[in-house]
Each structure stands twice: as structure tokens, then as C-alpha cells.
Amino acid sequence: MGENANSAEQLRAIDEAPVLTRAATTGERALGALSALALFGVLAAAAVVQTPVALGCVVLLLALGLVLRWRWFHLQAPGRRPHTKAEEWISFLGPVSLAIPALGVLWNNPVELPGALVAAAVPTAVLAGYLALRWRR
């Protein structure tokens, strides 16, 4: 009888354990897509236009905040699985990849449109890749 009581307790503990496979909501996915589009547009526009250095710093700080905010959101969201090694690596590459468009934004050196689009596409692709990895389950 003691063994059955222990089994019942174990089953109850299993039932009460949090589920780590909660899927992303439609709103979260839409906000992620909007974030990626905004990141791409703002970085490309700031690289093409002759942006003052102070405004360029603000743009890059906002871009960094956006990239880091998604990581913090996924770290703090209840019911989410822990980050995998691939997600850790790509979340590290997000802030680092912002250095590519920063070359044109911070040095007040306008870049041609194709170059600005490529430079803005790299951190955008990293953010989109991170979000896709987090939402795959």
C-alpha cells in the first residue's frame, strides 16, 4: 500500500510540473515579424541617409535593445523551454552582427543602397533565425 501511495504522489507531481512546450502566440509571432521588418528598415535607412553621429548612436542602441529584448523575453517567459546551444550562439551573434551596419551609420559615411540593404539584412536575418529557432516547437 505504501508503494501505491508513493506512486500516486509521483504521478501527481508529474501532472503539476510546468509544461515547457508552450507555443508562441499569433501576436508574439506578428510582433516578431514586425520587429524584424523595423530593424531592417531603420538600419538600412540610417546607413543610406547621412545620419549625424549622435542620431546614429541612438539608432544602434535602439537596435541593440530590440535584439536583446527578444532574448530577455524568451528567458523570462513562463512555460518556455531553456535555450539550446544553437539558440545561445545565434543570440550571441545578434548584437555582434549590428557592427556591420554600424560601420556606415556611426562614421557618417553614407552607403550606397545595395550595400546598406545587405548590411541591414545580416542582423535582421540573425534576429529572424533566432526567433524561428525559438518558435520551432
C-alpha positions in Angstrom: 0.0 0.0 0.0 2.9 2.4 0.8 4.3 1.8 -2.7 1.0 2.8 -4.3 0.8 5.9 -2.3 4.3 6.9 -3.3 3.4 6.2 -7.0 0.2 8.3 -6.7 2.4 11.1 -5.2 4.8 10.8 -8.1 2.1 10.9 -10.7 0.5 14.0 -9.0 3.9 15.7 -9.1 4.3 14.9 -12.7 0.9 16.3 -13.5 1.7 19.5 -11.6 5.0 20.1 -13.4 5.2 23.0 -15.8 4.9 22.3 -19.5 7.9 23.7 -21.4 6.5 23.3 -24.8 4.1 26.2 -24.9 3.9 27.5 -28.4 4.3 31.2 -29.4 1.0 33.1 -29.7 0.0 34.6 -33.0 0.5 38.1 -31.5 4.0 37.2 -30.5 4.8 35.9 -34.0 3.4 39.0 -35.6 5.4 41.2 -33.2 8.5 39.3 -34.1 7.9 39.8 -37.8 7.2 43.5 -37.2 10.4 43.8 -35.2 12.5 42.2 -37.9 11.0 44.5 -40.6 11.5 47.6 -38.4 15.1 46.6 -37.7 15.8 46.1 -41.4 14.1 49.4 -42.4 15.7 51.6 -39.7 19.2 50.2 -40.2 19.0 50.4 -44.0 17.6 54.0 -43.9 20.2 55.1 -41.3 23.0 53.7 -43.5 21.8 55.3 -46.7 21.0 58.8 -45.3 23.8 61.0 -44.0 22.9 60.4 -40.3 24.5 62.6 -37.6 26.7 60.5 -35.3 24.5 61.2 -32.2 21.4 60.0 -34.1 23.4 57.0 -35.4 24.3 56.1 -31.8 20.6 56.3 -30.8 19.6 54.1 -33.8 22.2 51.5 -33.0 21.3 51.5 -29.3 17.6 51.0 -30.1 18.5 48.2 -32.5 20.6 46.6 -29.8 17.8 47.0 -27.3 15.4 45.3 -29.7 17.6 42.3 -30.3 18.4 41.9 -26.6 14.7 42.4 -25.6 13.7 39.4 -27.6 16.3 37.3 -25.8 15.2 38.5 -22.4 11.6 37.9 -23.3 12.3 34.3 -24.1 14.5 33.8 -21.0 11.7 35.2 -18.7 8.6 33.9 -20.4 6.9 31.3 -18.2 6.4 27.8 -19.7 9.2 28.1 -22.2 11.9 25.6 -22.7 15.5 26.5 -22.0 17.7 27.8 -24.8 19.6 25.2 -26.9 23.2 25.7 -27.8 22.3 26.8 -31.3 19.9 29.4 -29.8 22.6 30.6 -27.4 25.1 31.0 -30.3 22.7 32.9 -32.6 21.5 35.1 -29.7 25.2 36.0 -29.2 25.6 36.8 -32.9 22.6 39.2 -32.9 24.4 42.1 -31.1 27.7 41.3 -32.8 26.1 41.5 -36.2 25.0 45.0 -35.5 28.6 46.0 -36.1 28.1 45.6 -39.9 25.6 48.4 -40.4 27.3 50.4 -37.6 30.2 51.0 -40.0 28.1 53.1 -42.2 25.9 54.7 -39.5 28.5 55.8 -37.0 31.1 57.2 -39.3 28.7 59.5 -41.0 29.6 57.8 -44.3 26.5 57.2 -46.4 26.5 53.8 -48.1 25.0 53.0 -51.5 21.6 51.5 -51.3 22.6 47.9 -52.2 25.3 47.9 -49.6 23.0 49.3 -47.0 20.4 46.7 -47.7 23.0 43.9 -47.3 24.4 45.4 -44.1 20.9 45.7 -42.6 19.9 42.2 -43.8 22.6 40.5 -41.7 21.4 41.4 -38.2 17.8 41.1 -39.4 18.5 37.5 -40.6 20.2 36.7 -37.3 17.1 38.0 -35.4 14.7 36.1 -37.7 16.8 33.0 -37.3 16.8 33.3 -33.5 13.0 33.8 -33.4 12.5 30.9 -35.8 14.6 28.6 -33.6 12.7 29.7 -30.5 9.3 29.1 -32.2 10.1 25.8 -33.9 8.4 23.7 -31.3 
